[in-house]
Amino acid sequence: DLESHLRRCQQLSVTVLTDHQDLSNTELKTILNSVAPQQYRIRAKLRTYKPQKLYQSIKLHCSKCNSLCEVPDGDAFDFILQGSAVTAPNPELHNTSWYDSVMWTTEDQKQRKIVIHFVKHDEMLQQPEDTLLMIEGGTLKEVWKLTKRFKCVIPVRSAEDDLELLDLSAPFLLQGSIKYYGCKQCSTPKSIKSLSAIAAEQ
């Protein structure tokens, strides 16, 4: 009947938790002074844990000098970008034989000058999904937007005679969600002009 069916369902759904009330409590000093291996049953409450963010469990490792360093978070990268934006873009470095440059001023109070250098291939601009570009004066948000549309993005700043990479604490190349880092200890970055030879290759 219905009543016996319900009773049977209730019996099947019951979960029995063993309380182990028959076990006596052991003082902490006894546990610390005991010789391993020993078995104890404990009840604990998680107060904190490390690392608290997933990316902190990954380190940047240099196979050349064997150094380890933290992966910079978005705030650290944004701070480096803001620091590079202090240097005004050098118009003399715009529109070379191997890249075309576009510059504009933001409409906010800071009126930042942003420059994007589109690297040409065989003296021709590529489709966005095949384009390598360099950006000066951009924020983290603007860099992320570019990585979603263009193949590769290199953050740069103006030097006296040429464009140059930022601090190697920041990724020197972004390709979609993949970031490439140099080593602050032993990397010797080539000049940006060396990209012109790569752009000419097939």
N, C-alpha and C positions, 0 to 999 in steps of 0.2 A: 504494500500500500504506500501512499504518499508520505506518511509519517515515518515509516521505517526507511524509506529511500533518502529522506532529508537527514535522518540520523546517521546513515551510512556515509553520506557526503561530508557531514561535519567531522566525522571520525577520520576520514581520509585527508582532510585539509588541515588537521591540527599538527603544529610543529612543536616538538618537545625540546626544550632547552635545558641541558643539564647544568645545575647550579654548582655542583661539587661542594656542597656545604660540609661534606664530611672531611674536606681537607683543611688542615689548620693553617693559620697565618704564620709566615716566616719573616723574621726581622731582616731588614735590609743589610745590616752588618754581617749577619750569618751568611747571606748570599754572597757578599763581597769577599768573605773569608773562606768560602768553600772552594774546594779543588774541582776544576772541570774534569769530566763533564757532569753536570747536574741538571735536573729538570725541575722547573718551577712554572707555575701558572700565574701570570700577572694581569692586572687590569690597568691600562694607561690611557691618558688623554693627550692627544696631539696639540701642542701649544704653538709650535712654529716648525718650519722646515726650510731647508736650503738645498739647491737654489730655488728661489721663489718664482723665477721665470724660466721657461724652457730653454731659451737661447743661452742662459748663463751656464748650462751644463755642457756647452760646447766651447772649446777653446780654439783659437787660431794657432796652428803649429807650423813652424818654418822647418822644412826638412834640411835646409842648408846649415843654419846655425843652431837648430834644435830649440829655439826659444818658443815659449807659450805666452799668449796674451788673450785678454778678454775680447769677445766680439762686441764692438760698440753698439749700443742700442740706438733707437731712432733719435733720441734727444742729443746724444753725443755727436751723431752724424750731422744733425741740424745745426748744432753749435759750430762745427767746422765749416759748414756751408755759409753760415752767417759771418764768420770771421773772414772768409775769402771774399765776401761781397763788399767788405770795406775797401778793397782795392778796386778802383774804378777801371772799367774795361778800356783797353788801349785801342783806339780806332785804327791805328797803324797796323794792327795785327788782324784786321778784318779783310775778308774777301781775297784770299790768296789763290794760287793756281790750283790748289787741291781741296779747298773748302769755300763755301759761300756762307756769309754771316748775316744775321738779322738781329737788330737791336731795338729794344723799346723800353720805355720808362713806365713803371707801375703807377697806378692811379691812387695808391694809398698815401698816407702821410710821409712815409719814408722815401717814396719816389725812387725805388731801386732801379738800377739799369740792369737789364737782363740781356744777354747775348747768347744766341744759339748758332753754332758753327756746324753746318751740314757738310760732312765729308763727301767729296765726289768720287766716283769710280769711273775710270777712263774719261775724266773730265765731264761726266754726266751725273746728275743727281739721281738717286735710286728711289724706288718705292719705299714708303715708311717702314714696312716690315723688313726691308733689307738695309736700312740706313743706319750708319754710325754717325752720331753727333756728339758735340762737346757743348757744355753749358757753363756759362759764367753768371754768377750772381743769383742763381736760383735757390729757392727754399726746398726743404725736404719734400713738401707736398707737390711742388712743381716737378721735381726730379722723378717722383713716383709716377706722376701722370705721363711723363715722357717715356718711361720704361714700358708702360702698357701699350704704347703706340709704335715706338721705334725699336729697332733690333738691339742696338747697343748705345749706352749713354756714358760719357766720360765727363765727370765734373772737373773743371779747370779754372784757372785765374790768369790774369795778365801779368806777365813779368816785363822786364825792360825790353828784351829782344824777341820774346816768344811766349806762347802760352805754356803753362806748366801745370803739373798735377798738384792736387791738394796734399795736405798732411796725410801720410800713409796710414794713419789711424782710421781713415775713411776708406771705403772701397774705391779703387781707381777705375773700375769698370763695372757697369750694371747691365745685365742682360736678362730682361724679364724680372723674375724673382731671384735670380742668381747674382751674387755679389762676389767680385774678385778683389782680394786684398794683397798688398805687398807686405814686406817685413820691415819694420822700423829699424831693426838692428843691422841688417845686411843688404837690403835691396838698394840697387843703384839704378833708379829709373832713367830710361833714355829720354831724349828730348821729344817733344810733341812732333817735331818735324819728321821723325822717323816713321810716323804714321803715313806720311805721303807716299813712301815706297810701298807700304802694305796696300794702300788705296789703289795703287796702280796695278797691283797683281790681280789675276783672275780669281 
